[in-house]
Amino acid sequence: MPERQIRRAVAERFAANVRRLREQAGLNQGELAFRADIHRTQISLIEGGRRVGRLDTVIKLAGALGVGVEELAEGMSWEPAEWASGGFKVDGREDEAGG
């Protein structure tokens, strides 16, 4: 799978996780943004799958939602390289990342 498609799959899964956890917490995007100390537009971009937050943003979101960072990464993992390059796994699909 091309790297662009891999990045898109990761962004979409992260978006779904953020949206699901925000809704479970009973927050709207503005409330989550306030609690996480980031701009509401950033929440919209993340939930729309157009942006994946940097590590500091992910930590802020987890804290604002009252969850661990691992819950924001649910359904995603990295398979380390052993004999070939590693790759992301999103929703159980193995996607080589070339790196």
N, CA, C and O atoms as CSV, one atom per row, in Angstrom:
chain,resi,resn,atom,element,x,y,z
A,1,MET,N,N,0.858,-1.181,0.000
A,1,MET,CA,C,0.000,0.000,0.000
A,1,MET,C,C,0.902,1.241,0.000
A,1,MET,O,O,1.842,1.318,0.791
A,2,PRO,N,N,0.627,2.198,-0.869
A,2,PRO,CA,C,1.444,3.420,-0.920
A,2,PRO,C,C,1.401,4.195,0.400
A,2,PRO,O,O,0.402,4.173,1.119
A,3,GLU,N,N,2.505,4.876,0.697
A,3,GLU,CA,C,2.632,5.599,1.965
A,3,GLU,C,C,1.522,6.616,2.166
A,3,GLU,O,O,1.067,6.809,3.293
A,4,ARG,N,N,1.082,7.263,1.116
A,4,ARG,CA,C,0.003,8.252,1.229
A,4,ARG,C,C,-1.292,7.601,1.741
A,4,ARG,O,O,-1.990,8.171,2.580
A,5,GLN,N,N,-1.598,6.421,1.235
A,5,GLN,CA,C,-2.795,5.701,1.686
A,5,GLN,C,C,-2.640,5.252,3.137
A,5,GLN,O,O,-3.613,5.244,3.892
A,6,ILE,N,N,-1.444,4.886,3.523
A,6,ILE,CA,C,-1.179,4.476,4.895
A,6,ILE,C,C,-1.416,5.653,5.834
A,6,ILE,O,O,-2.097,5.514,6.849
A,7,ARG,N,N,-0.853,6.812,5.494
A,7,ARG,CA,C,-1.052,8.008,6.324
A,7,ARG,C,C,-2.531,8.343,6.435
A,7,ARG,O,O,-3.000,8.736,7.503
A,8,ARG,N,N,-3.269,8.191,5.343
A,8,ARG,CA,C,-4.704,8.487,5.340
A,8,ARG,C,C,-5.460,7.519,6.260
A,8,ARG,O,O,-6.341,7.931,7.014
A,9,ALA,N,N,-5.107,6.234,6.189
A,9,ALA,CA,C,-5.769,5.235,7.040
A,9,ALA,C,C,-5.499,5.510,8.510
A,9,ALA,O,O,-6.396,5.372,9.342
A,10,VAL,N,N,-4.271,5.899,8.838
A,10,VAL,CA,C,-3.927,6.224,10.222
A,10,VAL,C,C,-4.708,7.453,10.675
A,10,VAL,O,O,-5.268,7.463,11.771
A,11,ALA,N,N,-4.750,8.495,9.833
A,11,ALA,CA,C,-5.470,9.723,10.182
A,11,ALA,C,C,-6.958,9.449,10.369
A,11,ALA,O,O,-7.572,9.996,11.285
A,12,GLU,N,N,-7.545,8.618,9.526
A,12,GLU,CA,C,-8.972,8.311,9.637
A,12,GLU,C,C,-9.271,7.513,10.902
A,12,GLU,O,O,-10.285,7.748,11.558
A,13,ARG,N,N,-8.401,6.578,11.246
A,13,ARG,CA,C,-8.624,5.793,12.467
A,13,ARG,C,C,-8.469,6.676,13.703
A,13,ARG,O,O,-9.265,6.588,14.638
A,14,PHE,N,N,-7.436,7.535,13.704
A,14,PHE,CA,C,-7.238,8.453,14.821
A,14,PHE,C,C,-8.452,9.375,14.950
A,14,PHE,O,O,-8.926,9.626,16.058
A,15,ALA,N,N,-8.950,9.873,13.830
A,15,ALA,CA,C,-10.132,10.748,13.819
A,15,ALA,C,C,-11.330,10.050,14.447
A,15,ALA,O,O,-12.034,10.633,15.273
A,16,ALA,N,N,-11.558,8.807,14.056
A,16,ALA,CA,C,-12.699,8.056,14.590
A,16,ALA,C,C,-12.555,7.846,16.094
A,16,ALA,O,O,-13.533,7.935,16.836
A,17,ASN,N,N,-11.335,7.570,16.537
A,17,ASN,CA,C,-11.110,7.373,17.970
A,17,ASN,C,C,-11.368,8.653,18.759
A,17,ASN,O,O,-12.026,8.617,19.799
A,18,VAL,N,N,-10.856,9.779,18.276
A,18,VAL,CA,C,-11.060,11.058,18.970
A,18,VAL,C,C,-12.549,11.393,19.020
A,18,VAL,O,O,-13.071,11.761,20.072
A,19,ARG,N,N,-13.214,11.267,17.903
A,19,ARG,CA,C,-14.648,11.590,17.832
A,19,ARG,C,C,-15.458,10.693,18.784
A,19,ARG,O,O,-16.313,11.178,19.524
A,20,ARG,N,N,-15.180,9.394,18.756
A,20,ARG,CA,C,-15.906,8.453,19.622
A,20,ARG,C,C,-15.684,8.782,21.098
A,20,ARG,O,O,-16.636,8.814,21.877
A,21,LEU,N,N,-14.438,9.025,21.480
A,21,LEU,CA,C,-14.134,9.318,22.883
A,21,LEU,C,C,-14.712,10.671,23.313
A,21,LEU,O,O,-15.156,10.825,24.450
A,22,ARG,N,N,-14.704,11.644,22.405
A,22,ARG,CA,C,-15.291,12.958,22.721
A,22,ARG,C,C,-16.790,12.818,22.961
A,22,ARG,O,O,-17.332,13.370,23.919
A,23,GLU,N,N,-17.448,12.075,22.080
A,23,GLU,CA,C,-18.895,11.879,22.234
A,23,GLU,C,C,-19.213,11.099,23.502
A,23,GLU,O,O,-20.183,11.416,24.191
A,24,GLN,N,N,-18.411,10.084,23.823
A,24,GLN,CA,C,-18.618,9.324,25.060
A,24,GLN,C,C,-18.457,10.218,26.290
A,24,GLN,O,O,-19.116,10.012,27.309
A,25,ALA,N,N,-17.569,11.216,26.183
A,25,ALA,CA,C,-17.349,12.141,27.293
A,25,ALA,C,C,-18.433,13.216,27.357
A,25,ALA,O,O,-18.474,14.000,28.305
A,26,GLY,N,N,-19.307,13.255,26.359
A,26,GLY,CA,C,-20.388,14.235,26.340
A,26,GLY,C,C,-19.911,15.646,26.046
A,26,GLY,O,O,-20.495,16.615,26.529
A,27,LEU,N,N,-18.851,15.766,25.256
A,27,LEU,CA,C,-18.283,17.077,24.935
A,27,LEU,C,C,-18.524,17.416,23.474
A,27,LEU,O,O,-18.582,16.532,22.619
A,28,ASN,N,N,-18.666,18.707,23.199
A,28,ASN,CA,C,-18.642,19.129,21.807
A,28,ASN,C,C,-17.199,19.508,21.465
A,28,ASN,O,O,-16.331,19.519,22.339
A,29,GLN,N,N,-16.951,19.816,20.204
A,29,GLN,CA,C,-15.578,20.119,19.790
A,29,GLN,C,C,-15.005,21.325,20.525
A,29,GLN,O,O,-13.832,21.322,20.901
A,30,GLY,N,N,-15.809,22.340,20.731
A,30,GLY,CA,C,-15.343,23.535,21.434
A,30,GLY,C,C,-14.956,23.240,22.868
A,30,GLY,O,O,-13.953,23.753,23.363
A,31,GLU,N,N,-15.749,22.414,23.538
A,31,GLU,CA,C,-15.442,22.054,24.925
A,31,GLU,C,C,-14.159,21.233,25.010
A,31,GLU,O,O,-13.340,21.441,25.904
A,32,LEU,N,N,-13.989,20.296,24.069
A,32,LEU,CA,C,-12.752,19.509,24.057
A,32,LEU,C,C,-11.555,20.407,23.787
A,32,LEU,O,O,-10.515,20.270,24.432
A,33,ALA,N,N,-11.696,21.315,22.846
A,33,ALA,CA,C,-10.603,22.231,22.532
A,33,ALA,C,C,-10.213,23.056,23.756
A,33,ALA,O,O,-9.028,23.230,24.040
A,34,PHE,N,N,-11.205,23.560,24.475
A,34,PHE,CA,C,-10.937,24.355,25.676
A,34,PHE,C,C,-10.207,23.513,26.716
A,34,PHE,O,O,-9.203,23.944,27.283
A,35,ARG,N,N,-10.722,22.308,26.961
A,35,ARG,CA,C,-10.108,21.436,27.969
A,35,ARG,C,C,-8.689,21.033,27.593
A,35,ARG,O,O,-7.836,20.878,28.466
A,36,ALA,N,N,-8.433,20.862,26.300
A,36,ALA,CA,C,-7.116,20.430,25.830
A,36,ALA,C,C,-6.184,21.612,25.547
A,36,ALA,O,O,-5.006,21.418,25.243
A,37,ASP,N,N,-6.710,22.835,25.646
A,37,ASP,CA,C,-5.932,24.039,25.369
A,37,ASP,C,C,-5.364,24.049,23.945
A,37,ASP,O,O,-4.201,24.384,23.721
A,38,ILE,N,N,-6.231,23.667,22.987
A,38,ILE,CA,C,-5.881,23.768,21.572
A,38,ILE,C,C,-7.061,24.415,20.855
A,38,ILE,O,O,-8.170,24.443,21.388
A,39,HIS,N,N,-6.833,24.928,19.664
A,39,HIS,CA,C,-7.880,25.637,18.928
A,39,HIS,C,C,-8.945,24.668,18.433
A,39,HIS,O,O,-8.634,23.539,18.054
A,40,ARG,N,N,-10.199,25.106,18.437
A,40,ARG,CA,C,-11.302,24.264,17.982
A,40,ARG,C,C,-11.111,23.821,16.538
A,40,ARG,O,O,-11.512,22.717,16.171
A,41,THR,N,N,-10.507,24.663,15.723
A,41,THR,CA,C,-10.243,24.300,14.333
A,41,THR,C,C,-9.348,23.061,14.262
A,41,THR,O,O,-9.515,22.215,13.384
A,42,GLN,N,N,-8.405,22.965,15.189
A,42,GLN,CA,C,-7.523,21.803,15.233
A,42,GLN,C,C,-8.335,20.528,15.504
A,42,GLN,O,O,-8.087,19.488,14.894
A,43,ILE,N,N,-9.295,20.616,16.413
A,43,ILE,CA,C,-10.159,19.462,16.703
A,43,ILE,C,C,-10.926,19.070,15.441
A,43,ILE,O,O,-11.033,17.888,15.116
A,44,SER,N,N,-11.456,20.060,14.738
A,44,SER,CA,C,-12.204,19.796,13.511
A,44,SER,C,C,-11.320,19.117,12.466
A,44,SER,O,O,-11.756,18.171,11.810
A,45,LEU,N,N,-10.100,19.585,12.309
A,45,LEU,CA,C,-9.173,18.982,11.341
A,45,LEU,C,C,-8.816,17.552,11.739
A,45,LEU,O,O,-8.743,16.668,10.885
A,46,ILE,N,N,-8.596,17.325,13.027
A,46,ILE,CA,C,-8.269,15.983,13.506
A,46,ILE,C,C,-9.447,15.051,13.295
A,46,ILE,O,O,-9.285,13.961,12.746
A,47,GLU,N,N,-10.634,15.467,13.727
A,47,GLU,CA,C,-11.814,14.606,13.593
A,47,GLU,C,C,-12.226,14.407,12.138
A,47,GLU,O,O,-12.914,13.438,11.817
A,48,GLY,N,N,-11.822,15.293,11.278
A,48,GLY,CA,C,-12.104,15.140,9.853
A,48,GLY,C,C,-11.075,14.283,9.138
A,48,GLY,O,O,-11.186,14.052,7.934
A,49,GLY,N,N,-10.066,13.806,9.879
A,49,GLY,CA,C,-9.035,12.972,9.286
A,49,GLY,C,C,-8.056,13.734,8.421
A,49,GLY,O,O,-7.319,13.136,7.637
A,50,ARG,N,N,-8.041,15.054,8.557
A,50,ARG,CA,C,-7.142,15.881,7.752
A,50,ARG,C,C,-5.843,16.205,8.466
A,50,ARG,O,O,-4.926,16.773,7.872
A,51,ARG,N,N,-5.762,15.844,9.739
A,51,ARG,CA,C,-4.551,16.116,10.507
A,51,ARG,C,C,-4.445,15.096,11.627
A,51,ARG,O,O,-5.446,14.697,12.223
A,52,VAL,N,N,-3.220,14.683,11.902
A,52,VAL,CA,C,-2.927,13.849,13.068
A,52,VAL,C,C,-2.059,14.721,13.968
A,52,VAL,O,O,-1.048,15.272,13.532
A,53,GLY,N,N,-2.462,14.838,15.220
A,53,GLY,CA,C,-1.748,15.716,16.137
A,53,GLY,C,C,-0.335,15.266,16.440
A,53,GLY,O,O,-0.004,14.083,16.357
A,54,ARG,N,N,0.489,16.233,16.792
A,54,ARG,CA,C,1.827,15.922,17.290
A,54,ARG,C,C,1.675,15.250,18.648
A,54,ARG,O,O,0.579,15.206,19.206
A,55,LEU,N,N,2.759,14.736,19.168
A,55,LEU,CA,C,2.717,14.023,20.435
A,55,LEU,C,C,2.145,14.885,21.547
A,55,LEU,O,O,1.336,14.397,22.337
A,56,ASP,N,N,2.540,16.158,21.637
A,56,ASP,CA,C,2.011,17.015,22.705
A,56,ASP,C,C,0.504,17.200,22.571
A,56,ASP,O,O,-0.201,17.272,23.577
A,57,THR,N,N,0.003,17.277,21.341
A,57,THR,CA,C,-1.435,17.415,21.121
A,57,THR,C,C,-2.161,16.137,21.517
A,57,THR,O,O,-3.232,16.194,22.121
A,58,VAL,N,N,-1.591,14.992,21.185
A,58,VAL,CA,C,-2.202,13.710,21.542
A,58,VAL,C,C,-2.281,13.574,23.060
A,58,VAL,O,O,-3.294,13.113,23.585
A,59,ILE,N,N,-1.237,13.965,23.760
A,59,ILE,CA,C,-1.228,13.901,25.223
A,59,ILE,C,C,-2.273,14.843,25.806
A,59,ILE,O,O,-2.971,14.483,26.754
A,60,LYS,N,N,-2.389,16.046,25.250
A,60,LYS,CA,C,-3.408,16.993,25.713
A,60,LYS,C,C,-4.813,16.440,25.498
A,60,LYS,O,O,-5.670,16.545,26.375
A,61,LEU,N,N,-5.043,15.852,24.325
A,61,LEU,CA,C,-6.364,15.284,24.030
A,61,LEU,C,C,-6.696,14.153,24.992
A,61,LEU,O,O,-7.812,14.078,25.504
A,62,ALA,N,N,-5.733,13.274,25.237
A,62,ALA,CA,C,-5.961,12.162,26.167
A,62,ALA,C,C,-6.316,12.702,27.548
A,62,ALA,O,O,-7.267,12.230,28.171
A,63,GLY,N,N,-5.566,13.679,28.029
A,63,GLY,CA,C,-5.852,14.261,29.337
A,63,GLY,C,C,-7.209,14.922,29.386
A,63,GLY,O,O,-7.938,14.769,30.366
A,64,ALA,N,N,-7.562,15.658,28.340
A,64,ALA,CA,C,-8.848,16.356,28.299
A,64,ALA,C,C,-10.016,15.375,28.245
A,64,ALA,O,O,-11.107,15.670,28.733
A,65,LEU,N,N,-9.780,14.211,27.651
A,65,LEU,CA,C,-10.834,13.199,27.540
A,65,LEU,C,C,-10.834,12.236,28.721
A,65,LEU,O,O,-11.756,11.434,28.872
A,66,GLY,N,N,-9.811,12.313,29.550
A,66,GLY,CA,C,-9.722,11.422,30.698
A,66,GLY,C,C,-9.419,9.989,30.317
A,66,GLY,O,O,-9.886,9.054,30.968
A,67,VAL,N,N,-8.636,9.814,29.259
A,67,VAL,CA,C,-8.262,8.476,28.789
A,67,VAL,C,C,-6.753,8.401,28.639
A,67,VAL,O,O,-6.066,9.422,28.680
A,68,GLY,N,N,-6.245,7.206,28.468
A,68,GLY,CA,C,-4.834,7.026,28.176
A,68,GLY,C,C,-4.559,7.244,26.699
A,68,GLY,O,O,-5.448,7.080,25.864
A,69,VAL,N,N,-3.341,7.608,26.384
A,69,VAL,CA,C,-2.947,7.828,24.989
A,69,VAL,C,C,-3.239,6.587,24.149
A,69,VAL,O,O,-3.591,6.693,22.974
A,70,GLU,N,N,-3.093,5.422,24.753
A,70,GLU,CA,C,-3.328,4.184,23.997
A,70,GLU,C,C,-4.754,4.087,23.480
A,70,GLU,O,O,-4.990,3.446,22.455
A,71,GLU,N,N,-5.712,4.708,24.162
A,71,GLU,CA,C,-7.091,4.671,23.669
A,71,GLU,C,C,-7.257,5.499,22.398
A,71,GLU,O,O,-8.095,5.182,21.555
A,72,LEU,N,N,-6.462,6.555,22.259
A,72,LEU,CA,C,-6.504,7.349,21.034
A,72,LEU,C,C,-5.870,6.591,19.871
A,72,LEU,O,O,-6.171,6.860,18.708
A,73,ALA,N,N,-4.995,5.647,20.190
A,73,ALA,CA,C,-4.314,4.857,19.165
A,73,ALA,C,C,-4.964,3.490,18.970
A,73,ALA,O,O,-4.405,2.633,18.286
A,74,GLU,N,N,-6.137,3.278,19.562
A,74,GLU,CA,C,-6.809,1.982,19.456
A,74,GLU,C,C,-6.993,1.590,17.999
A,74,GLU,O,O,-7.406,2.399,17.168
A,75,GLY,N,N,-6.676,0.329,17.703
A,75,GLY,CA,C,-6.836,-0.176,16.343
A,75,GLY,C,C,-5.651,0.080,15.447
A,75,GLY,O,O,-5.684,-0.263,14.265
A,76,MET,N,N,-4.590,0.683,15.992
A,76,MET,CA,C,-3.383,0.965,15.205
A,76,MET,C,C,-2.179,0.412,15.946
A,76,MET,O,O,-2.117,0.447,17.175
A,77,SER,N,N,-1.241,-0.088,15.196
A,77,SER,CA,C,0.009,-0.533,15.797
A,77,SER,C,C,1.099,-0.494,14.743
A,77,SER,O,O,0.831,-0.357,13.549
A,78,TRP,N,N,2.307,-0.616,15.199
A,78,TRP,CA,C,3.454,-0.657,14.308
A,78,TRP,C,C,4.094,-2.019,14.453
A,78,TRP,O,O,4.377,-2.463,15.566
A,79,GLU,N,N,4.320,-2.677,13.345
A,79,GLU,CA,C,4.999,-3.959,13.352
A,79,GLU,C,C,6.461,-3.694,13.028
A,79,GLU,O,O,6.770,-3.225,11.932
A,80,PRO,N,N,7.372,-3.985,13.962
A,80,PRO,CA,C,8.783,-3.681,13.735
A,80,PRO,C,C,9.387,-4.529,12.621
A,80,PRO,O,O,8.939,-5.639,12.334
A,81,ALA,N,N,10.404,-3.968,12.015
A,81,ALA,CA,C,11.121,-4.678,10.962
A,81,ALA,C,C,11.946,-5.802,11.570
A,81,ALA,O,O,12.581,-5.635,12.611
A,82,GLU,N,N,11.925,-6.936,10.908
A,82,GLU,CA,C,12.802,-8.024,11.291
A,82,GLU,C,C,13.654,-8.392,10.096
A,82,GLU,O,O,14.878,-8.272,10.137
A,83,TRP,N,N,13.008,-8.840,9.029
A,83,TRP,CA,C,13.745,-9.209,7.819
A,83,TRP,C,C,13.387,-8.298,6.646
A,83,TRP,O,O,14.062,-8.298,5.616
A,84,ALA,N,N,12.335,-7.537,6.815
A,84,ALA,CA,C,11.907,-6.575,5.802
A,84,ALA,C,C,11.486,-5.317,6.545
A,84,ALA,O,O,11.464,-5.303,7.776
A,85,SER,N,N,11.153,-4.269,5.817
A,85,SER,CA,C,10.761,-3.031,6.494
A,85,SER,C,C,9.483,-3.244,7.291
A,85,SER,O,O,8.642,-4.068,6.933
A,86,GLY,N,N,9.350,-2.488,8.380
A,86,GLY,CA,C,8.162,-2.561,9.228
A,86,GLY,C,C,6.968,-1.931,8.550
A,86,GLY,O,O,7.064,-1.459,7.417
A,87,GLY,N,N,5.847,-1.922,9.240
A,87,GLY,CA,C,4.663,-1.324,8.653
A,87,GLY,C,C,3.584,-1.088,9.683
A,87,GLY,O,O,3.554,-1.740,10.727
A,88,PHE,N,N,2.691,-0.146,9.386
A,88,PHE,CA,C,1.551,0.133,10.242
A,88,PHE,C,C,0.497,-0.943,10.058
A,88,PHE,O,O,0.348,-1.511,8.976
A,89,LYS,N,N,-0.232,-1.215,11.134
A,89,LYS,CA,C,-1.431,-2.052,11.073
A,89,LYS,C,C,-2.578,-1.172,11.528
A,89,LYS,O,O,-2.551,-0.621,12.629
A,90,VAL,N,N,-3.586,-1.040,10.679
A,90,VAL,CA,C,-4.769,-0.253,10.998
A,90,VAL,C,C,-5.970,-1.158,10.795
A,90,VAL,O,O,-6.181,-1.694,9.707
A,91,ASP,N,N,-6.760,-1.324,11.855
A,91,ASP,CA,C,-7.946,-2.178,11.792
A,91,ASP,C,C,-7.619,-3.585,11.306
A,91,ASP,O,O,-8.391,-4.195,10.567
A,92,GLY,N,N,-6.467,-4.089,11.730
A,92,GLY,CA,C,-6.116,-5.450,11.396
A,92,GLY,C,C,-5.494,-5.630,10.024
A,92,GLY,O,O,-5.062,-6.732,9.688
A,93,ARG,N,N,-5.438,-4.565,9.216
A,93,ARG,CA,C,-4.778,-4.668,7.912
A,93,ARG,C,C,-3.299,-4.413,8.105
A,93,ARG,O,O,-2.923,-3.536,8.882
A,94,GLU,N,N,-2.467,-5.146,7.428
A,94,GLU,CA,C,-1.036,-4.895,7.488
A,94,GLU,C,C,-0.684,-4.007,6.306
A,94,GLU,O,O,-0.953,-4.348,5.154
A,95,ASP,N,N,-0.082,-2.872,6.604
A,95,ASP,CA,C,0.288,-1.906,5.579
A,95,ASP,C,C,1.759,-1.593,5.720
A,95,ASP,O,O,2.179,-1.051,6.743
A,96,GLU,N,N,2.550,-1.923,4.717
A,96,GLU,CA,C,3.966,-1.619,4.803
A,96,GLU,C,C,4.178,-0.127,4.713
A,96,GLU,O,O,3.571,0.552,3.885
A,97,ALA,N,N,5.053,0.385,5.581
A,97,ALA,CA,C,5.276,1.819,5.633
A,97,ALA,C,C,6.568,2.223,4.962
A,97,ALA,O,O,6.803,3.414,4.759
A,98,GLY,N,N,7.383,1.303,4.622
A,98,GLY,CA,C,8.630,1.643,3.968
A,98,GLY,C,C,9.488,2.556,4.781
A,98,GLY,O,O,9.737,3.684,4.355
A,99,GLY,N,N,9.947,2.143,5.907
A,99,GLY,CA,C,10.803,3.014,6.676
A,99,GLY,C,C,11.203,2.377,7.869
A,99,GLY,O,O,11.940,2.961,8.664
